[in-house]
Amino acid sequence: MALWESVRSTSDIPSLQRYLDRFPNGVFASTARQMMERLTAEVAQRQASLQFEIERKAQEAKQAADLQRALDDARKAREALSSAERERASAQAAAANARAAVAAATEERNTAALREEELRKEQQRLLAEAASASGRSTAERNAATAELEGKLAAVAGDARAAREALAAAEARQQSADRAAQVARDASQTASDRDAASRVAFLATPESPNGPAAPLGREQLARRLQAELKRVGCYAGEVDGEWGAGSRTALEGFIKRTGFLFDTANPGLEPLDAVASQRVRICPLQCGSGEVERGDRCIAAPARVPVPGREDAPVKTRVTPREAPATPRAATRPDGNRYSLSIWPKNTLQRGQTVSANTPFGRLTCTSIAANTPRACSWR
């Protein structure tokens, strides 16, 4: 009885085992065995729960790494696409200039050739008149002929220079056309790479043992909250709880960018859209007693009384500074994505170019092909 009283309330399995070792057929042996079985099951359950939690966190970390890799790939592809578009536009401008130079040189050459032909006809006419005129001396006829031949030689030189300029312009045109083709190929490659990265971003990552579980709602909410905080639209805690504050933050982002998302149950698309922004989207909102400095809120400067006037109102000492210049283009959304709200998928024909005025400026898009992104640019 004394030994049982000392172990009846314990949670220590070895203590119960000591009782059973000493009194295997004791009055409380059955109760002790039941307690040991219950405690053993609880220990096993705790160990299984701990192992499950460890595996869950490892899986979430892997999914977060895969997601970050996909976001980085998408960002690099978009940057490569923008660079290729700029190179293509520059090459096309160079090709257009070369073609204009060719047209000007061709016109100049044709004008010189016509002038040369006119002078030849004039020379033949004057020579015929000189041969038939009896009143003019041979010296006068020779002088007139020499003057015409001099003019003819000058015009022939001009025509030769025009032909040489034409040949040089044609060579420049061919070089510019080759550069434009290279830029177009690079732009197409960047477009394909961007499309592939978007597909990889939206696809579910796979593990060696088969398809992994989709991104959890809490983890997706936490990532979206972090990205909204980065662009200045969310001021709450990154806790994975998608509440009213998170919905309001996403609504503010939508209002300023033109995207259309479900704010109650956001998916991967809003996360991709917010992560693609490289600058602050929502304006900084400072609290009472704070002022904006650069990209953050600081305590308001001290109020200093005016010397010699104790009853005068207190002035605020503010250090003059220039407001940070924020170009209009810095807050523009991605043109390709924004264009879908104006011209939905499969509404543009291949090679068709369209333009529209938006709150962010004039947007111009060219449809490359049915299964590739559009080439859009802001003006």
MARDOKE-184164 format. One line per 4 residues: number of its first residue (from 1); for each residue x, y, z of N, C-alpha, C. Coordinates in steps of 0.1 Angstrom, whole numbers, plus 5000, padded with zeros to 4 digits. Layout:
NUM = X:Y:Z:X:Y:Z:X:Y:Z  ...
This chain:
1 = 5008:4988:5000:5000:5000:5000:5009:5012:5000  5019:5012:5008:5028:5024:5008:5035:5027:4995  5039:5016:4988:5045:5018:4975:5035:5022:4964  5023:5017:4965:5013:5021:4955:5009:5036:4958
5 = 5008:5040:4970:5004:5054:4973:5015:5063:4967  5027:5059:4967:5038:5068:4962:5038:5068:4946  5032:5059:4939:5032:5059:4924:5019:5060:4918  5008:5061:4925:4995:5060:4919:4992:5073:4911
9 = 4998:5084:4915:4995:5097:4908:5007:5101:4899  5016:5092:4896:5028:5095:4888:5025:5094:4873  5033:5101:4866:5033:5100:4851:5046:5093:4846  5053:5088:4856:5066:5082:4852:5064:5067:4851
13 = 5067:5062:4839:5065:5048:4836:5075:5039:4844  5088:5042:4845:5096:5034:4853:5092:5032:4868  5085:5042:4874:5080:5041:4887:5069:5030:4888  5060:5030:4878:5050:5020:4878:5056:5006:4875
17 = 5066:5006:4867:5072:4993:4864:5079:4987:4877  5084:4996:4885:5090:4991:4898:5080:4985:4907  5068:4991:4907:5057:4985:4915:5053:4971:4910  5052:4970:4896:5048:4957:4890:5059:4946:4892
21 = 5072:4951:4892:5083:4941:4894:5082:4936:4908  5078:4944:4918:5078:4939:4932:5065:4932:4935  5054:4937:4929:5041:4930:4932:5034:4927:4919  5039:4917:4911:5033:4914:4898:5018:4910:4900
25 = 5014:4904:4911:5000:4900:4913:4993:4908:4924  4998:4920:4926:4993:4928:4937:4978:4932:4933  4972:4939:4943:4958:4943:4942:4957:4954:4931  4967:4962:4929:4967:4973:4920:4975:4970:4907
29 = 4979:4957:4905:4987:4954:4893:4980:4957:4880  4967:4953:4879:4959:4956:4867:4958:4971:4864  4956:4979:4875:4955:4993:4873:4968:4999:4869  4979:4994:4874:4993:4999:4871:4995:4996:4856
33 = 4991:4984:4851:4994:4981:4837:4986:4990:4828  4973:4992:4832:4965:5001:4824:4971:5016:4823  4976:5020:4835:4983:5033:4835:4995:5033:4826  5003:5022:4826:5015:5022:4818:5011:5022:4803
37 = 5001:5015:4799:4996:5014:4785:4992:5028:4781  4984:5035:4790:4980:5049:4786:4991:5058:4785  5001:5058:4794:5012:5067:4794:5021:5064:4781  5023:5051:4778:5031:5047:4767:5024:5052:4754
41 = 5011:5051:4753:5004:5056:4741:5005:5071:4740  5004:5078:4751:5006:5093:4751:5019:5097:4746  5030:5090:4751:5043:5093:4747:5045:5091:4732  5040:5080:4727:5041:5077:4713:5033:5087:4704
45 = 5022:5092:4710:5014:5102:4702:5022:5115:4702  5028:5119:4713:5036:5131:4713:5047:5130:4704  5054:5119:4703:5065:5117:4694:5061:5118:4680  5049:5112:4677:5044:5112:4663:5040:5127:4659
49 = 5034:5134:4669:5030:5148:4666:5043:5156:4663  5053:5154:4672:5065:5162:4670:5072:5159:4656  5072:5146:4653:5078:5142:4640:5070:5148:4628  5056:5148:4630:5048:5154:4619:5050:5169:4618
53 = 5052:5176:4629:5054:5190:4629:5068:5193:4623  5078:5185:4626:5091:5187:4619:5090:5185:4604  5083:5174:4600:5082:5172:4586:5073:5183:4579  5063:5188:4586:5055:5199:4580:5063:5211:4578
57 = 5071:5215:4588:5079:5227:4587:5089:5226:4576  5095:5214:4575:5105:5211:4564:5098:5213:4551  5086:5207:4549:5079:5208:4537:5075:5223:4533  5071:5230:4544:5068:5244:4541:5080:5252:4537
61 = 5092:5249:4544:5104:5256:4540:5108:5253:4526  5106:5240:4522:5109:5236:4508:5100:5244:4498  5087:5244:4501:5078:5251:4492:5081:5266:4492  5084:5272:4503:5088:5286:4503:5100:5288:4494
65 = 5110:5279:4495:5122:5281:4487:5118:5279:4472  5110:5269:4469:5106:5268:4455:5098:5280:4450  5089:5285:4458:5082:5297:4454:5091:5309:4452  5101:5311:4461:5110:5322:4459:5118:5320:4446
69 = 5122:5308:4443:5129:5306:4431:5121:5309:4419  5108:5305:4419:5099:5308:4408:5097:5323:4406  5096:5330:4418:5094:5345:4417:5107:5351:4411  5118:5347:4416:5131:5352:4410:5132:5349:4396
73 = 5129:5337:4391:5129:5334:4377:5120:5343:4369  5108:5345:4374:5098:5354:4367:5103:5368:4367  5109:5373:4378:5115:5387:4377:5126:5388:4367  5135:5378:4367:5146:5379:4357:5141:5378:4343
77 = 5131:5370:4341:5125:5369:4327:5119:5382:4323  5112:5388:4332:5106:5401:4329:5116:5412:4326  5127:5412:4334:5138:5421:4331:5144:5419:4318  5146:5406:4315:5152:5402:4302:5143:5406:4290
81 = 5130:5405:4292:5120:5409:4282:5120:5424:4280  5121:5431:4291:5121:5446:4289:5134:5450:4282  5145:5444:4285:5158:5448:4279:5157:5444:4264  5152:5432:4261:5151:5428:4247:5141:5438:4239
85 = 5130:5442:4245:5121:5451:4239:5128:5465:4236  5136:5469:4245:5143:5482:4243:5154:5480:4231  5161:5469:4231:5170:5467:4221:5163:5466:4207  5152:5459:4207:5145:5458:4194:5140:5471:4189
89 = 5135:5480:4198:5130:5493:4194:5141:5501:4189  5153:5500:4195:5165:5508:4191:5169:5503:4177  5169:5490:4175:5173:5484:4162:5163:5488:4151  5150:5488:4154:5140:5492:4144:5142:5506:4141
93 = 5145:5515:4151:5147:5529:4147:5159:5531:4138  5170:5523:4141:5182:5524:4133:5179:5519:4119  5171:5509:4118:5168:5504:4104:5159:5514:4097  5150:5521:4104:5142:5531:4097:5150:5543:4093
97 = 5160:5547:4101:5169:5558:4097:5177:5554:4085  5181:5541:4085:5189:5536:4073:5181:5536:4060  5168:5532:4062:5160:5532:4050:5157:5546:4045  5155:5555:4054:5153:5569:4050:5165:5575:4043
101 = 5177:5571:4048:5190:5575:4041:5191:5569:4027  5187:5557:4026:5187:5550:4013:5177:5557:4003  5165:5561:4008:5156:5568:4000:5161:5581:3995  5167:5589:4005:5173:5602:4001:5184:5600:3991
105 = 5193:5591:3993:5204:5589:3984:5199:5584:3970  5188:5576:3970:5183:5572:3957:5177:5584:3949  5170:5592:3957:5164:5604:3950:5175:5613:3945  5186:5615:3953:5197:5623:3949:5203:5618:3936
109 = 5205:5604:3936:5212:5598:3924:5203:5600:3912  5190:5598:3914:5181:5599:3902:5181:5613:3897  5181:5623:3906:5181:5637:3902:5194:5640:3894  5205:5635:3899:5218:5637:3892:5218:5630:3879
113 = 5212:5618:3878:5212:5611:3865:5203:5619:3855  5192:5625:3859:5184:5632:3850:5191:5645:3846  5198:5651:3855:5205:5664:3851:5216:5660:3841  5223:5649:3843:5233:5645:3834:5228:5643:3820
117 = 5216:5636:3820:5210:5634:3807:5205:5646:3800  5200:5656:3808:5196:5669:3802:5208:5676:3796  5220:5676:3804:5232:5683:3799:5237:5676:3786  5236:5663:3785:5240:5656:3773:5231:5661:3761
121 = 5218:5661:3763:5209:5666:3752:5212:5680:3748  5215:5689:3759:5218:5703:3756:5231:5704:3749  5241:5695:3752:5254:5695:3745:5252:5692:3730  5244:5681:3728:5242:5677:3714:5234:5688:3706
125 = 5225:5694:3713:5217:5705:3706:5226:5716:3702  5235:5721:3712:5244:5732:3709:5254:5728:3699  5259:5716:3700:5269:5712:3690:5263:5712:3676  5250:5708:3675:5243:5708:3662:5241:5722:3657
129 = 5237:5731:3666:5236:5745:3662:5249:5751:3658  5259:5748:3666:5273:5753:3662:5277:5748:3649  5274:5736:3646:5279:5731:3633:5271:5737:3621  5258:5740:3624:5250:5746:3613:5251:5761:3612
133 = 5256:5767:3623:5257:5782:3623:5270:5786:3615  5268:5795:3606:5279:5800:3597:5286:5812:3603  5278:5819:3612:5284:5832:3617:5293:5830:3628  5294:5818:3635:5302:5817:3646:5316:5810:3642
137 = 5326:5815:3649:5339:5810:3646:5341:5796:3652  5352:5790:3648:5355:5777:3653:5359:5778:3668  5366:5789:3672:5370:5791:3685:5358:5792:3695  5348:5799:3690:5336:5801:3698:5328:5788:3700
141 = 5328:5780:3689:5321:5767:3690:5329:5758:3700  5342:5758:3699:5350:5750:3708:5349:5754:3723  5348:5768:3725:5346:5773:3739:5333:5768:3744  5322:5769:3736:5309:5765:3741:5309:5750:3744
145 = 5316:5743:3735:5316:5728:3737:5324:5725:3750  5335:5732:3752:5343:5729:3765:5335:5733:3777  5327:5744:3777:5319:5748:3788:5309:5737:3792  5303:5732:3781:5293:5722:3783:5299:5709:3789
149 = 5311:5705:3784:5318:5693:3788:5322:5695:3803  5326:5707:3807:5329:5710:3821:5317:5708:3830  5306:5713:3826:5294:5712:3834:5290:5697:3835  5291:5690:3823:5288:5676:3822:5297:5668:3832
153 = 5310:5671:3832:5319:5664:3841:5315:5666:3856  5311:5679:3859:5307:5682:3873:5295:5674:3877  5285:5674:3868:5273:5666:3871:5276:5651:3872  5285:5646:3863:5288:5632:3864:5295:5629:3878
157 = 5304:5638:3882:5310:5636:3896:5299:5636:3907  5289:5645:3906:5279:5645:3916:5271:5632:3915  5268:5627:3903:5261:5615:3902:5269:5603:3908  5282:5603:3905:5290:5592:3911:5290:5593:3926
161 = 5291:5605:3932:5291:5606:3947:5278:5602:3952  5267:5605:3945:5254:5601:3950:5253:5585:3949  5258:5579:3939:5258:5564:3938:5266:5558:3950  5277:5564:3953:5285:5559:3964:5278:5561:3977
165 = 5271:5572:3979:5264:5574:3991:5252:5565:3992  5246:5561:3981:5235:5552:3980:5240:5538:3984  5252:5534:3979:5258:5521:3983:5261:5520:3998  5266:5531:4003:5269:5531:4018:5256:5531:4026
169 = 5246:5538:4021:5233:5538:4029:5227:5524:4028  5228:5517:4016:5222:5504:4015:5230:5494:4024  5243:5496:4026:5250:5487:4035:5246:5490:4049  5244:5503:4053:5239:5506:4066:5225:5500:4069
173 = 5217:5500:4059:5204:5495:4060:5204:5480:4062  5213:5473:4055:5214:5458:4057:5219:5455:4071  5229:5463:4076:5234:5461:4089:5223:5463:4100  5215:5474:4098:5205:5477:4107:5194:5467:4107
177 = 5191:5462:4095:5180:5451:4094:5185:5439:4102  5198:5435:4100:5203:5423:4107:5202:5426:4122  5206:5438:4127:5205:5441:4141:5191:5440:4146  5181:5445:4138:5167:5445:4142:5162:5430:4143
181 = 5167:5422:4134:5163:5408:4134:5169:5401:4147  5181:5404:4150:5187:5398:4162:5179:5403:4175  5176:5416:4175:5168:5421:4186:5154:5414:4187  5148:5412:4175:5135:5405:4175:5136:5391:4181
185 = 5147:5384:4176:5149:5370:4181:5151:5370:4196  5159:5380:4201:5162:5381:4216:5149:5384:4223  5140:5392:4217:5128:5396:4224:5118:5384:4224  5118:5376:4213:5110:5364:4213:5115:5354:4224
189 = 5128:5352:4224:5134:5343:4234:5131:5347:4248  5132:5360:4251:5128:5365:4264:5113:5363:4267  5105:5365:4257:5090:5363:4259:5088:5348:4262  5094:5339:4255:5092:5325:4258:5097:5322:4272
193 = 5109:5328:4276:5114:5325:4289:5105:5330:4300  5099:5342:4298:5090:5348:4307:5077:5339:4309  5072:5334:4297:5061:5326:4298:5064:5313:4305  5075:5307:4303:5079:5295:4310:5080:5297:4325
197 = 5086:5308:4328:5088:5311:4343:5074:5313:4349  5065:5319:4342:5051:5321:4348:5045:5307:4350  5046:5298:4340:5040:5285:4342:5047:5278:4353  5060:5279:4354:5067:5272:4366:5063:5278:4379
201 = 5060:5291:4379:5056:5298:4392:5042:5293:4396  5033:5291:4386:5019:5287:4390:5018:5272:4392  5028:5264:4387:5027:5250:4388:5031:5246:4403  5025:5234:4407:5028:5229:4421:5042:5222:4421
205 = 5051:5226:4429:5064:5219:4430:5062:5204:4433  5071:5196:4428:5071:5182:4430:5082:5178:4439  5080:5167:4447:5090:5162:4455:5095:5149:4450  5106:5143:4454:5110:5130:4449:5100:5119:4451
209 = 5091:5120:4461:5081:5110:4464:5068:5112:4457  5068:5122:4448:5055:5125:4441:5051:5139:4443  5039:5143:4438:5035:5157:4439:5034:5161:4454  5039:5173:4456:5038:5179:4470:5025:5185:4472
213 = 5022:5187:4485:5009:5193:4488:5009:5208:4484  4997:5213:4479:4997:5227:4475:5000:5236:4487  5004:5249:4483:5008:5259:4493:4996:5261:4502  4999:5260:4515:4988:5261:4525:4983:5276:4526
217 = 4970:5277:4530:4964:5290:4531:4972:5299:4540  4976:5294:4552:4983:5303:4561:4997:5308:4555  5004:5298:4549:5017:5302:4543:5015:5312:4532  5004:5310:4523:5002:5319:4512:4998:5333:4518
221 = 4990:5333:4528:4986:5346:4534:4998:5353:4540  5007:5345:4546:5019:5352:4552:5028:5358:4541  5030:5350:4530:5038:5355:4519:5032:5368:4513  5019:5368:4511:5012:5379:4505:5012:5391:4515
225 = 5011:5389:4528:5012:5400:4537:5026:5406:4537  5036:5398:4536:5050:5403:4535:5052:5411:4523  5047:5406:4511:5049:5414:4499:5041:5427:4499  5029:5427:4505:5021:5439:4506:5028:5449:4515
229 = 5034:5444:4526:5041:5453:4535:5053:5459:4527  5060:5451:4519:5072:5456:4512:5068:5468:4502  5056:5467:4496:5052:5478:4487:5044:5489:4494  5043:5488:4507:5037:5499:4515:5022:5499:4516
233 = 5016:5487:4513:5001:5487:4514:4996:5480:4526  5005:5474:4534:5001:5466:4546:5009:5471:4558  5003:5474:4569:5010:5479:4581:5008:5470:4593  5001:5459:4591:4999:5450:4602:5010:5439:4604
237 = 5007:5429:4612:5016:5419:4615:5016:5408:4604  5027:5403:4601:5028:5391:4591:5026:5379:4599  5013:5375:4601:5009:5364:4610:5002:5353:4603  4999:5354:4590:4992:5344:4582:4977:5344:4584
241 = 4972:5353:4592:4957:5354:4594:4952:5364:4584  4944:5360:4574:4939:5368:4564:4926:5374:4569  4927:5386:4575:4915:5393:4581:4912:5405:4574  4905:5414:4581:4900:5427:4575:4912:5436:4570
245 = 4922:5436:4579:4934:5445:4576:4941:5440:4563  4942:5427:4562:4949:5421:4550:4940:5424:4537  4927:5422:4538:4918:5425:4527:4919:5439:4523  4919:5448:4533:4920:5463:4530:4933:5466:4522
249 = 4944:5460:4527:4957:5462:4520:4957:5458:4506  4951:5446:4503:4950:5441:4489:4941:5450:4481  4930:5455:4487:4921:5464:4480:4928:5477:4476  4937:5482:4485:4945:5494:4482:4954:5491:4471
253 = 4961:5479:4470:4970:5476:4459:4962:5475:4446  4950:5469:4446:4942:5468:4434:4938:5482:4429  4934:5490:4438:4929:5504:4434:4940:5512:4427  4953:5509:4431:4964:5517:4425:4971:5511:4413
257 = 4968:5498:4411:4974:5491:4399:4965:5487:4389  4952:5485:4392:4942:5481:4381:4940:5466:4380  4947:5458:4389:4945:5444:4388:4931:5441:4394  4927:5429:4391:4914:5424:4396:4916:5410:4402
261 = 4914:5410:4416:4916:5398:4424:4905:5396:4434  4903:5384:4438:4894:5381:4449:4901:5384:4462  4897:5394:4470:4904:5398:4482:4900:5389:4494  4889:5382:4493:4885:5374:4504:4893:5361:4504
265 = 4895:5355:4493:4903:5342:4492:4913:5343:4481  4924:5351:4484:4934:5353:4474:4942:5340:4471  4947:5339:4458:4955:5327:4454:4969:5332:4450  4975:5324:4441:4989:5327:4437:4990:5339:4428
269 = 4979:5342:4420:4980:5353:4411:4983:5367:4418  4975:5370:4428:4978:5383:4435:4992:5383:4441  4997:5371:4446:5010:5371:4452:5021:5374:4441  5019:5368:4429:5028:5371:4418:5027:5385:4414
273 = 5015:5391:4413:5014:5405:4409:5021:5415:4419  5019:5412:4432:5025:5421:4442:5040:5419:4442  5045:5407:4441:5059:5404:4441:5066:5410:4429  5059:5412:4418:5065:5417:4406:5068:5432:4407
277 = 5062:5439:4417:5064:5454:4418:5078:5456:4425  5085:5465:4419:5099:5469:4424:5099:5481:4432  5088:5489:4433:5088:5502:4440:5076:5502:4449  5075:5512:4458:5064:5514:4467:5052:5517:4458
281 = 5040:5511:4462:5028:5513:4454:5019:5522:4462  5017:5519:4475:5007:5526:4484:5015:5538:4491  5009:5549:4492:5016:5561:4498:5019:5558:4513  5029:5564:4518:5033:5562:4532:5023:5570:4541
285 = 5018:5563:4552:5008:5570:4561:5014:5570:4575  5017:5583:4579:5024:5585:4592:5013:5587:4603  5016:5584:4615:5007:5585:4626:5008:5599:4631  5000:5602:4642:5000:5615:4648:5013:5617:4655
289 = 5019:5629:4653:5032:5633:4659:5043:5628:4650  5041:5623:4638:5051:5618:4629:5051:5626:4616  5062:5627:4609:5063:5633:4596:5071:5623:4587  5068:5624:4574:5075:5616:4564:5089:5621:4561
293 = 5099:5613:4561:5112:5616:4557:5117:5605:4548  5119:5608:4535:5123:5598:4526:5113:5587:4524  5115:5575:4529:5106:5564:4527:5101:5558:4541  5102:5567:4552:5098:5562:4565:5092:5573:4573
297 = 5086:5570:4584:5080:5580:4593:5089:5582:4605  5091:5595:4609:5100:5598:4620:5092:5607:4629  5097:5609:4642:5090:5618:4651:5090:5632:4646  5080:5640:4648:5079:5654:4643:5089:5662:4650
301 = 5095:5672:4643:5105:5681:4649:5100:5689:4661  5109:5692:4670:5105:5700:4682:5099:5714:4679  5090:5719:4687:5085:5732:4685:5093:5742:4693  5098:5752:4686:5107:5762:4692:5101:5775:4694
305 = 5101:5782:4706:5094:5795:4707:5103:5806:4700  5096:5817:4695:5103:5828:4689:5110:5837:4699  5123:5839:4698:5130:5847:4708:5124:5861:4709  5122:5866:4721:5117:5880:4724:5102:5881:4723
309 = 5095:5871:4720:5081:5871:4720:5075:5859:4727  5074:5861:4741:5069:5850:4749:5055:5846:4746  5047:5857:4742:5033:5854:4739:5030:5851:4725  5041:5850:4717:5039:5847:4702:5036:5832:4700
313 = 5029:5829:4690:5027:5815:4688:5040:5808:4685  5040:5795:4688:5052:5787:4687:5053:5783:4672  5065:5784:4667:5068:5780:4653:5074:5767:4653  5072:5760:4643:5078:5746:4641:5090:5747:4632
317 = 5101:5742:4637:5114:5742:4630:5114:5730:4621  5114:5733:4608:5114:5722:4598:5126:5724:4589  5134:5714:4588:5146:5714:4579:5141:5713:4565  5145:5724:4556:5140:5723:4542:5146:5711:4536
321 = 5138:5705:4527:5143:5693:4519:5135:5692:4507  5141:5686:4497:5133:5684:4485:5126:5671:4486  5113:5671:4481:5105:5659:4481:5111:5649:4471  5112:5637:4475:5118:5627:4466:5110:5626:4453
325 = 5117:5627:4442:5110:5626:4429:5106:5612:4426  5093:5610:4424:5088:5597:4421:5082:5598:4407  5089:5593:4397:5085:5593:4383:5071:5586:4382  5063:5590:4372:5050:5584:4371:5052:5570:4367
329 = 5062:5567:4359:5064:5553:4355:5067:5543:4366  5072:5549:4378:5076:5540:4389:5064:5533:4395  5052:5539:4394:5040:5533:4400:5031:5526:4390  5036:5525:4377:5028:5518:4367:5028:5503:4369
333 = 5017:5496:4367:5017:5482:4368:5024:5476:4356  5026:5463:4357:5031:5455:4346:5022:5457:4334  5027:5461:4322:5019:5464:4311:5012:5452:4305  5019:5440:4305:5013:5428:4299:5001:5424:4307
337 = 5002:5424:4321:4991:5420:4329:4980:5430:4329  4983:5443:4329:4973:5453:4329:4965:5453:4316  4971:5449:4305:4964:5449:4292:4953:5439:4292  4954:5428:4300:4943:5418:4300:4930:5424:4306
341 = 4931:5435:4314:4918:5441:4318:4912:5449:4308  4919:5453:4297:4914:5461:4286:4911:5451:4274  4921:5443:4270:4919:5434:4259:4921:5420:4265  4910:5412:4268:4912:5399:4274:4919:5389:4265
345 = 4922:5378:4270:4929:5368:4262:4921:5364:4249  4928:5361:4239:4922:5356:4226:4913:5367:4219  4915:5379:4223:4908:5390:4216:4916:5397:4206  4929:5395:4206:4938:5402:4196:4943:5392:4186
349 = 4944:5396:4173:4950:5387:4163:4965:5388:4163  4971:5379:4157:4986:5378:4157:4991:5390:4149  5000:5398:4155:5006:5409:4149:4998:5422:4150  4986:5421:4157:4978:5433:4158:4983:5442:4169
353 = 4984:5455:4167:4988:5465:4176:4977:5474:4180  4975:5476:4193:4964:5484:4199:4969:5493:4209  4962:5504:4212:4966:5514:4222:4953:5519:4229  4956:5523:4242:4945:5528:4250:4950:5538:4261
357 = 4942:5548:4264:4946:5557:4275:4941:5551:4288  4950:5551:4298:4947:5546:4311:4951:5556:4322  4947:5554:4335:4951:5563:4345:4966:5564:4347  4974:5554:4341:4988:5554:4343:4995:5559:4330
361 = 4988:5563:4320:4994:5568:4308:4988:5560:4296  4994:5562:4284:4990:5554:4272:4997:5541:4271  4989:5530:4270:4995:5517:4269:4993:5512:4255  5004:5507:4249:5004:5502:4235:5009:5487:4236
365 = 5002:5478:4230:5005:5464:4230:5004:5458:4216  5013:5449:4213:5014:5441:4201:5012:5427:4204  5003:5420:4198:5001:5406:4200:5011:5398:4191  5020:5390:4198:5030:5383:4191:5025:5370:4186
369 = 5019:5362:4194:5013:5349:4189:5002:5345:4200  4995:5335:4197:4984:5331:4205:4988:5326:4219  5000:5319:4219:5004:5313:4232:5016:5320:4238  5019:5332:4234:5030:5339:4240:5025:5352:4245
373 = 5032:5358:4255:5028:5371:4261:5028:5382:4250  5021:5393:4253:5020:5404:4244:5033:5413:4247  5036:5421:4237:5047:5431:4239:5040:5444:4242  5040:5448:4254:5033:5461:4258:5043:5471:4264
377 = 5040:5483:4262:5049:5494:4267:5041:5506:4270  5045:5514:4280:5039:5526:4284:5044:5538:4277  5036:5548:4275:5040:5560:4268:5037:5572:4278
